[in-house]
């Protein structure tokens, strides 16, 4: 048991020395270096993301408007569901009598 504990202690000490030497070189990076490295890894700026989202919304809206315009030209405008038509509303039926 004594030799076992001596071996574990020696291993811990050797590991501490090796890790101290390997990680002891503290490399500091400037803010610009950090941002450049982050962009290299794929980080997107918040302002860039907002402009991309706005562009995607505008594209989707223009696509929807184009589909609606095409449907109007073909006279295939979908009717609203029956529950939205005034004839299906019981209040409308009572008032009409």
C-alpha positions in Angstrom: 0.0 0.0 0.0 2.9 2.3 0.8 4.5 1.8 -2.6 1.1 2.3 -4.2 0.6 5.7 -2.5 4.1 6.7 -3.3 3.5 5.9 -7.0 0.3 7.9 -7.1 2.0 10.9 -5.4 4.8 10.8 -7.9 2.3 10.7 -10.7 0.4 13.7 -9.4 3.6 15.7 -8.9 4.9 14.8 -12.4 1.6 15.6 -14.0 1.5 19.0 -12.2 5.0 19.9 -13.4 4.2 18.9 -17.0 0.9 20.8 -17.0 2.5 23.8 -15.4 5.1 23.9 -18.1 2.7 23.3 -21.0 0.0 25.7 -19.9 2.3 28.2 -18.1 2.7 30.3 -21.3 -0.2 32.7 -20.9 -1.0 34.1 -24.3 -3.1 37.2 -24.2 -5.1 38.3 -27.2 -6.4 41.7 -28.0 -10.1 42.3 -28.6 -9.4 42.6 -32.4 -7.6 39.3 -32.5 -10.5 37.7 -30.6 -13.1 39.1 -33.0 -11.0 38.0 -36.0 -10.7 34.5 -34.7 -14.4 34.3 -33.9 -15.4 35.5 -37.4 -13.0 32.8 -38.8 -14.9 30.2 -36.8 -18.3 31.6 -38.1 -19.5 34.2 -35.6 -22.0 36.6 -37.0 -22.4 40.2 -35.8 -25.8 41.2 -34.3 -26.2 44.0 -36.9 -25.4 41.5 -39.7 -28.0 39.1 -38.3 -30.6 41.8 -38.1 -30.1 42.8 -41.7 -30.3 39.2 -42.8 -33.5 38.7 -40.9 -35.0 41.9 -42.4 -34.0 40.8 -45.9 -35.5 37.3 -45.4 -38.8 38.9 -44.2 -38.9 41.2 -47.2 -38.2 38.4 -49.6 -41.0 36.2 -48.0 -43.4 39.1 -48.2 -42.6 39.9 -51.8 -43.0 36.2 -52.7 -46.4 36.0 -51.0 -47.5 39.2 -52.7 -46.4 37.7 -56.1 -48.4 34.6 -55.4 -51.5 36.6 -54.5 -51.1 38.7 -57.6 -50.8 35.5 -59.8 -53.9 34.1 -58.1 -55.8 37.3 -58.8 -54.8 37.2 -62.5 -56.1 33.6 -62.7 -59.3 34.4 -60.7 -58.4 31.7 -58.3 -58.5 33.8 -55.1 -59.3 31.4 -52.3 -62.5 32.2 -50.3 -62.4 32.6 -46.6 -63.5 29.7 -44.4 -67.3 29.4 -44.0 -67.2 30.5 -40.4 -65.9 33.9 -41.6 -68.7 34.5 -44.2 -71.7 36.5 -42.9 -74.2 34.0 -44.1 -72.8 31.4 -41.8 -73.2 33.7 -38.7 -76.4 33.0 -36.8 -76.5 36.6 -35.7 -76.6 37.6 -39.4 -79.5 35.2 -40.0 -81.5 36.7 -37.0 -81.0 40.2 -38.2 -82.0 39.4 -41.8 -85.4 38.0 -40.7 
